[in-house]
């Protein structure tokens, strides 16, 4: 784990990790992932909300992330706005997205 970032995990009652997120000191949210069988149950949204709340508590006015293109709608529903052109990261199409930490 990156010691300068804040890490969030979602676990089952048995303690199995089913989702992760990371907030970096720069305000970038990354490592957003939820196991495929667990998607669609609000886990990713709760992890994202926790990261945004943590950023706000630390005085960050804005957060940003690199969203995989297929996940743009998920982030838009959470108040993120795409900016810039699509780019490849690790061979996967992404878009940069930003969001204010107050409001939606």
N, CA and C atoms as an extended XYZ file, in Angstrom:
312
Properties=species:S:1:pos:R:3:atomname:S:1:resname:S:1:resid:I:1 pbc="F F F"
N         0.834       -1.200        0.000 N   UNK     1
C         0.000        0.000        0.000 CA  UNK     1
C         0.870        1.251        0.000 C   UNK     1
N         0.352        2.264       -0.646 N   UNK     2
C         1.001        3.568       -0.712 CA  UNK     2
C         0.760        4.275        0.621 C   UNK     2
N         1.811        4.571        1.342 N   UNK     3
C         1.677        5.135        2.692 CA  UNK     3
C         1.253        6.598        2.720 C   UNK     3
N         1.333        7.304        1.587 N   UNK     4
C         0.946        8.714        1.578 CA  UNK     4
C        -0.522        8.905        1.203 C   UNK     4
N        -1.178        7.844        0.778 N   UNK     5
C        -2.580        7.911        0.368 CA  UNK     5
C        -3.485        7.339        1.448 C   UNK     5
N        -4.765        7.640        1.312 N   UNK     6
C        -5.775        7.066        2.200 CA  UNK     6
C        -6.462        5.953        1.413 C   UNK     6
N        -6.503        4.778        2.000 N   UNK     7
C        -7.063        3.609        1.325 CA  UNK     7
C        -8.404        3.240        1.945 C   UNK     7
N        -9.344        2.871        1.095 N   UNK     8
C       -10.676        2.462        1.519 CA  UNK     8
C       -10.926        1.056        0.990 C   UNK     8
N       -11.543        0.219        1.809 N   UNK     9
C       -11.865       -1.140        1.385 CA  UNK     9
C       -13.285       -1.484        1.802 C   UNK     9
N       -13.945       -2.239        0.967 N   UNK    10
C       -15.247       -2.824        1.303 CA  UNK    10
C       -15.013       -4.313        1.492 C   UNK    10
N       -15.573       -4.843        2.562 N   UNK    11
C       -15.376       -6.257        2.873 CA  UNK    11
C       -16.716       -6.945        3.100 C   UNK    11
N       -16.716       -8.254        2.895 N   UNK    12
C       -17.881       -9.059        3.256 CA  UNK    12
C       -17.860       -9.261        4.763 C   UNK    12
N       -18.922       -9.803        5.302 N   UNK    13
C       -18.950      -10.087        6.741 CA  UNK    13
C       -17.891      -11.113        7.127 C   UNK    13
N       -17.428      -11.893        6.147 N   UNK    14
C       -16.367      -12.875        6.403 CA  UNK    14
C       -14.978      -12.246        6.315 C   UNK    14
N       -14.913      -10.951        5.948 N   UNK    15
C       -13.634      -10.258        5.874 CA  UNK    15
C       -12.958      -10.305        4.520 C   UNK    15
N       -13.657      -10.801        3.496 N   UNK    16
C       -13.086      -10.831        2.149 CA  UNK    16
C       -13.226       -9.453        1.508 C   UNK    16
N       -12.130       -8.932        0.944 N   UNK    17
C       -12.158       -7.623        0.287 CA  UNK    17
C       -12.888       -7.760       -1.045 C   UNK    17
N       -13.896       -6.903       -1.248 N   UNK    18
C       -14.674       -6.941       -2.486 CA  UNK    18
C       -14.625       -5.618       -3.252 C   UNK    18
N       -14.009       -4.591       -2.652 N   UNK    19
C       -13.897       -3.307       -3.325 CA  UNK    19
C       -12.826       -2.442       -2.695 C   UNK    19
N       -12.228       -1.571       -3.513 N   UNK    20
C       -11.169       -0.689       -3.020 CA  UNK    20
C       -11.274        0.691       -3.667 C   UNK    20
N       -10.685        1.666       -3.005 N   UNK    21
C       -10.511        3.016       -3.544 CA  UNK    21
C        -9.331        3.640       -2.813 C   UNK    21
N        -8.740        4.638       -3.447 N   UNK    22
C        -7.585        5.318       -2.850 CA  UNK    22
C        -7.701        6.811       -3.124 C   UNK    22
N        -7.405        7.617       -2.110 N   UNK    23
C        -7.333        9.072       -2.251 CA  UNK    23
C        -5.888        9.484       -2.056 C   UNK    23
N        -5.306       10.073       -3.097 N   UNK    24
C        -3.914       10.514       -3.034 CA  UNK    24
C        -3.837       11.955       -2.528 C   UNK    24
N        -2.688       12.361       -1.998 N   UNK    25
C        -2.539       13.724       -1.477 CA  UNK    25
C        -2.851       14.810       -2.513 C   UNK    25
N        -2.708       14.492       -3.801 N   UNK    26
C        -2.990       15.451       -4.874 CA  UNK    26
C        -4.485       15.670       -5.094 C   UNK    26
N        -5.320       14.826       -4.463 N   UNK    27
C        -6.756       14.892       -4.696 CA  UNK    27
C        -7.228       13.911       -5.751 C   UNK    27
N        -6.313       13.106       -6.258 N   UNK    28
C        -6.699       12.103       -7.248 CA  UNK    28
C        -7.268       10.871       -6.552 C   UNK    28
N        -8.402       10.426       -7.058 N   UNK    29
C        -9.001        9.176       -6.595 CA  UNK    29
C        -8.588        8.097       -7.581 C   UNK    29
N        -8.109        7.003       -7.063 N   UNK    30
C        -7.663        5.920       -7.931 CA  UNK    30
C        -7.913        4.565       -7.313 C   UNK    30
N        -7.543        3.561       -8.056 N   UNK    31
C        -7.691        2.170       -7.622 CA  UNK    31
C        -9.132        1.848       -7.229 C   UNK    31
N       -10.071        2.501       -7.926 N   UNK    32
C       -11.490        2.199       -7.715 CA  UNK    32
C       -11.773        0.861       -8.373 C   UNK    32
N       -12.179       -0.100       -7.577 N   UNK    33
C       -12.477       -1.424       -8.125 CA  UNK    33
C       -13.462       -2.144       -7.216 C   UNK    33
N       -14.404       -2.818       -7.835 N   UNK    34
C       -15.344       -3.683       -7.118 CA  UNK    34
C       -15.392       -4.992       -7.901 C   UNK    34
N       -15.314       -6.106       -7.191 N   UNK    35
C       -15.383       -7.403       -7.858 CA  UNK    35
C       -16.663       -7.498       -8.686 C   UNK    35
N       -16.555       -8.068       -9.873 N   UNK    36
C       -17.685       -8.117      -10.803 CA  UNK    36
C       -18.958       -8.684      -10.165 C   UNK    36
N       -18.902       -9.804       -9.439 N   UNK    37
C       -20.154      -10.322       -8.861 CA  UNK    37
C       -20.793       -9.387       -7.826 C   UNK    37
N       -20.027       -8.430       -7.313 N   UNK    38
C       -20.528       -7.525       -6.274 CA  UNK    38
C       -21.004       -6.185       -6.834 C   UNK    38
N       -20.845       -5.974       -8.141 N   UNK    39
C       -21.239       -4.700       -8.745 CA  UNK    39
C       -22.755       -4.557       -8.794 C   UNK    39
N       -23.210       -3.312       -8.792 N   UNK    40
C       -24.635       -3.035       -8.879 CA  UNK    40
C       -25.343       -3.021       -7.534 C   UNK    40
N       -24.577       -3.062       -6.454 N   UNK    41
C       -25.161       -3.064       -5.111 CA  UNK    41
C       -24.795       -1.809       -4.314 C   UNK    41
N       -24.222       -0.799       -4.989 N   UNK    42
C       -23.892        0.453       -4.318 CA  UNK    42
C       -22.545        0.479       -3.621 C   UNK    42
N       -21.768       -0.574       -3.750 N   UNK    43
C       -20.471       -0.644       -3.068 CA  UNK    43
C       -19.510        0.393       -3.632 C   UNK    43
N       -19.417        0.464       -4.956 N   UNK    44
C       -18.528        1.436       -5.583 CA  UNK    44
C       -18.917        2.858       -5.224 C   UNK    44
N       -20.201        3.145       -5.207 N   UNK    45
C       -20.664        4.496       -4.874 CA  UNK    45
C       -20.311        4.848       -3.435 C   UNK    45
N       -20.472        3.884       -2.517 N   UNK    46
C       -20.126        4.160       -1.118 CA  UNK    46
C       -18.626        4.398       -0.965 C   UNK    46
N       -17.806        3.628       -1.666 N   UNK    47
C       -16.358        3.852       -1.614 CA  UNK    47
C       -16.013        5.234       -2.167 C   UNK    47
N       -16.627        5.591       -3.293 N   UNK    48
C       -16.382        6.889       -3.910 CA  UNK    48
C       -16.819        8.018       -2.986 C   UNK    48
N       -17.994        7.884       -2.382 N   UNK    49
C       -18.485        8.907       -1.453 CA  UNK    49
C       -17.549        9.068       -0.259 C   UNK    49
N       -17.011        7.978        0.237 N   UNK    50
C       -16.071        8.044        1.367 CA  UNK    50
C       -14.801        8.788        0.961 C   UNK    50
N       -14.303        8.527       -0.241 N   UNK    51
C       -13.093        9.205       -0.710 CA  UNK    51
C       -13.350       10.704       -0.860 C   UNK    51
N       -14.500       11.070       -1.420 N   UNK    52
C       -14.845       12.487       -1.589 CA  UNK    52
C       -14.996       13.158       -0.228 C   UNK    52
N       -15.666       12.518        0.694 N   UNK    53
C       -15.845       13.057        2.042 CA  UNK    53
C       -14.504       13.247        2.740 C   UNK    53
N       -13.621       12.289        2.583 N   UNK    54
C       -12.293       12.382        3.188 CA  UNK    54
C       -11.507       13.547        2.592 C   UNK    54
N       -11.633       13.742        1.281 N   UNK    55
C       -10.959       14.873        0.626 CA  UNK    55
C       -11.490       16.193        1.175 C   UNK    55
N       -12.806       16.298        1.309 N   UNK    56
C       -13.427       17.518        1.848 CA  UNK    56
C       -12.933       17.785        3.268 C   UNK    56
N       -12.872       16.758        4.109 N   UNK    57
C       -12.402       16.909        5.486 CA  UNK    57
C       -10.951       17.374        5.538 C   UNK    57
N       -10.187       17.088        4.505 N   UNK    58
C        -8.783       17.494        4.450 CA  UNK    58
C        -8.601       18.838        3.754 C   UNK    58
N        -9.707       19.516        3.456 N   UNK    59
C        -9.637       20.849        2.876 CA  UNK    59
C        -9.492       20.886        1.368 C   UNK    59
N        -9.610       19.750        0.703 N   UNK    60
C        -9.529       19.721       -0.759 CA  UNK    60
C       -10.860       20.200       -1.324 C   UNK    60
N       -10.814       21.141       -2.250 N   UNK    61
C       -12.042       21.663       -2.838 CA  UNK    61
C       -12.487       20.868       -4.056 C   UNK    61
N       -11.566       20.111       -4.634 N   UNK    62
C       -11.869       19.365       -5.848 CA  UNK    62
C       -11.110       18.046       -5.830 C   UNK    62
N       -11.702       17.024       -6.427 N   UNK    63
C       -11.026       15.745       -6.621 CA  UNK    63
C       -11.059       15.428       -8.110 C   UNK    63
N       -10.177       14.554       -8.536 N   UNK    64
C       -10.156       14.155       -9.944 CA  UNK    64
C        -9.792       12.687      -10.040 C   UNK    64
N       -10.073       12.126      -11.203 N   UNK    65
C        -9.749       10.722      -11.441 CA  UNK    65
C        -9.616       10.472      -12.928 C   UNK    65
N        -9.073        9.325      -13.258 N   UNK    66
C        -8.991        8.850      -14.634 CA  UNK    66
C        -9.978        7.695      -14.747 C   UNK    66
N       -11.117        7.948      -15.352 N   UNK    67
C       -12.181        6.947      -15.448 CA  UNK    67
C       -12.022        6.116      -16.712 C   UNK    67
N       -12.148        4.805      -16.557 N   UNK    68
C       -12.219        3.968      -17.744 CA  UNK    68
C       -13.465        4.389      -18.509 C   UNK    68
N       -13.349        4.470      -19.823 N   UNK    69
C       -14.433        5.023      -20.642 CA  UNK    69
C       -15.768        4.325      -20.421 C   UNK    69
N       -15.756        3.028      -20.176 N   UNK    70
C       -17.021        2.315      -19.970 CA  UNK    70
C       -17.687        2.703      -18.645 C   UNK    70
N       -16.952        3.365      -17.734 N   UNK    71
C       -17.487        3.719      -16.412 CA  UNK    71
C       -17.855        5.198      -16.294 C   UNK    71
N       -17.828        5.939      -17.397 N   UNK    72
C       -18.113        7.380      -17.333 CA  UNK    72
C       -19.467        7.670      -16.696 C   UNK    72
N       -20.483        6.917      -17.048 N   UNK    73
C       -21.827        7.177      -16.517 CA  UNK    73
C       -21.869        7.007      -14.996 C   UNK    73
N       -21.167        6.010      -14.481 N   UNK    74
C       -21.099        5.794      -13.030 CA  UNK    74
C       -20.586        7.053      -12.336 C   UNK    74
N       -19.499        7.620      -12.851 N   UNK    75
C       -18.912        8.810      -12.231 CA  UNK    75
C       -19.761       10.056      -12.472 C   UNK    75
N       -20.383       10.162      -13.644 N   UNK    76
C       -21.260       11.302      -13.914 CA  UNK    76
C       -22.428       11.330      -12.936 C   UNK    76
N       -22.982       10.174      -12.617 N   UNK    77
C       -24.079       10.105      -11.643 CA  UNK    77
C       -23.629       10.572      -10.264 C   UNK    77
N       -22.332       10.492      -10.001 N   UNK    78
C       -21.774       10.935       -8.716 CA  UNK    78
C       -21.317       12.386       -8.773 C   UNK    78
N       -21.627       13.086       -9.877 N   UNK    79
C       -21.311       14.505       -9.972 CA  UNK    79
C       -20.005       14.848      -10.659 C   UNK    79
N       -19.310       13.860      -11.212 N   UNK    80
C       -18.055       14.130      -11.915 CA  UNK    80
C       -18.345       14.611      -13.329 C   UNK    80
N       -17.463       15.476      -13.834 N   UNK    81
C       -17.576       16.019      -15.184 CA  UNK    81
C       -16.314       15.643      -15.948 C   UNK    81
N       -16.507       15.094      -17.147 N   UNK    82
C       -15.367       14.724      -17.988 CA  UNK    82
C       -14.728       15.982      -18.559 C   UNK    82
N       -13.411       15.975      -18.613 N   UNK    83
C       -12.697       17.077      -19.254 CA  UNK    83
C       -11.537       16.504      -20.058 C   UNK    83
N       -11.228       17.170      -21.145 N   UNK    84
C       -10.143       16.702      -21.995 CA  UNK    84
C       -10.574       15.548      -22.883 C   UNK    84
N        -9.639       15.117      -23.683 N   UNK    85
C        -9.876       14.050      -24.650 CA  UNK    85
C        -9.633       12.683      -24.025 C   UNK    85
N       -10.169       11.673      -24.671 N   UNK    86
C        -9.916       10.295      -24.243 CA  UNK    86
C        -8.437        9.975      -24.438 C   UNK    86
N        -7.874        9.193      -23.541 N   UNK    87
C        -6.478        8.775      -23.639 CA  UNK    87
C        -6.369        7.332      -23.174 C   UNK    87
N        -5.246        6.713      -23.482 N   UNK    88
C        -5.033        5.336      -23.046 CA  UNK    88
C        -4.125        5.295      -21.836 C   UNK    88
N        -4.509        4.478      -20.880 N   UNK    89
C        -3.704        4.233      -19.685 CA  UNK    89
C        -3.708        2.718      -19.501 C   UNK    89
N        -2.539        2.113      -19.504 N   UNK    90
C        -2.411        0.651      -19.408 CA  UNK    90
C        -3.194       -0.035      -20.530 C   UNK    90
N        -3.238        0.597      -21.705 N   UNK    91
C        -3.916        0.014      -22.852 CA  UNK    91
C        -5.434        0.090      -22.805 C   UNK    91
N        -5.988        0.861      -21.854 N   UNK    92
C        -7.442        0.970      -21.680 CA  UNK    92
C        -7.851        2.429      -21.891 C   UNK    92
N        -8.907        2.693      -22.683 N   UNK    93
C        -9.366        4.074      -22.882 CA  UNK    93
C        -9.884        4.685      -21.576 C   UNK    93
N        -9.451        5.912      -21.303 N   UNK    94
C        -9.827        6.644      -20.089 CA  UNK    94
C       -10.201        8.080      -20.445 C   UNK    94
N       -10.883        8.740      -19.514 N   UNK    95
C       -11.119       10.182      -19.569 CA  UNK    95
C       -10.825       10.760      -18.198 C   UNK    95
N       -10.253       11.946      -18.172 N   UNK    96
C       -10.073       12.664      -16.912 CA  UNK    96
C       -11.423       13.230      -16.500 C   UNK    96
N       -11.708       13.189      -15.197 N   UNK    97
C       -12.959       13.721      -14.663 CA  UNK    97
C       -12.662       14.449      -13.364 C   UNK    97
N       -13.436       15.494      -13.093 N   UNK    98
C       -13.263       16.263      -11.859 CA  UNK    98
C       -14.615       16.457      -11.187 C   UNK    98
N       -14.539       16.788       -9.914 N   UNK    99
C       -15.746       17.059       -9.137 CA  UNK    99
C       -15.386       17.924       -7.941 C   UNK    99
N       -16.230       18.883       -7.620 N   UNK   100
C       -16.079       19.669       -6.393 CA  UNK   100
C       -16.402       18.748       -5.226 C   UNK   100
N       -15.793       18.984       -4.082 N   UNK   101
C       -16.045       18.113       -2.936 CA  UNK   101
C       -17.291       18.520       -2.162 C   UNK   101
N       -17.794       19.731       -2.386 N   UNK   102
C       -19.027       20.177       -1.724 CA  UNK   102
C       -20.158       20.125       -2.726 C   UNK   102
N       -21.305       19.618       -2.300 N   UNK   103
C       -22.439       19.486       -3.202 CA  UNK   103
C       -22.256       18.308       -4.126 C   UNK   103
N       -23.015       18.321       -5.216 N   UNK   104
C       -22.909       17.214       -6.171 CA  UNK   104
C       -22.406       17.679       -7.495 C   UNK   104
